[in-house]
Amino acid sequence: MEKGSYFINIHLFDKVSKFSWNLVTVYGDAQKDGKAAFLAELSRFYQDNTHPCVIGGDFNLIRNSSEKINLED
């Protein structure tokens, strides 16, 4: 198991098939200021990893303002 600021990784190994992989759960910073740190940490993990990965969770990434939900309306 490996824990970062924005992710938790579990390295899994199937003894029968001898298949090794990573299950990664992420939670991205909801504030714009934390986006770069989140993406940098995820990128470092992926680049240093030699096994297949399944990555899921809450990325909290908004590409443009039309994706925002305005809860005040």
Buried (B, 14 or more C-beta within 10 A) or exposed (E): EEEBEBBBBEEEEEEEEEEEBBEBBBBBBEEEEBBEEBBEBBEEBEEEBEEEEEBEEEBBEEEEEEEEEEEEE
